[in-house]
Amino acid sequence: MTKILVVEDDKNQCLLYKETLTGEGYDVECARDGKEAVTMAKLNPPDLVVMDINMAGMDGIEAMGRILGENNRIPVIINTAYSSYKDNFMTWSADAYVVKTSDLVELKKTIEKVLLKRSLS
């Protein structure tokens, strides 16, 4: 089963992602911040990371850099409410960028696309 690490500081949003993605057949774990995500990814590497950016402590950009520094084969999807980060070159190492909405259709399609692309490479 494909394991997804969702990094989201909003507890309700993380629960929504976990329930929705589990319903799609994924094994989903949640990290509350960047520091926890780095630790979780190091101890038990996921098949994919869905990363929020704006979080207290270690933000998603720094966490993504640390995760990819340990294992650059883990695909990362940035999932943030702020489309302005798309222009930040620090986010360009992500495999995809999705602007948050209450409709998770785009996120689910992006996850499928990124996982398929990684399986073919």
C-alpha positions, 0 to 999 in steps of 0.5 A: 500500500502506498504510504503518504505523509501529510504535513499540515498544522491544522488538525481538522484539515489533516483529518480531512486529508487522512480520511479522504486519502485513506478512502482512496486506498492510501496509508496516510500519516500526519505530521503537525509541523516541519520538524515532525515531518523530517523525523517521520520521513527519516525513520519510516520514509513515505512514498510521497509527501503532501507538504503545507508551507506556512507552519510554526517552527520549521516551515514546509520549505525548510522541511522539504529541503531536509527531507530531500537532502536525506532522500531525494527519491521521495516525491513532494507535493506542496499544498498551500493556500498561498499561490504566491509561493509558486514563484519562490525558487525554493519550492521548485524542487517539489514535484507539484504545487497545489493551491488548497481548496475544500474540494480535494479533487485536484490534490487527488489527481496530482497525487496519482499523476506524481506517483505514476510519474515516479513509478515510470522513472 
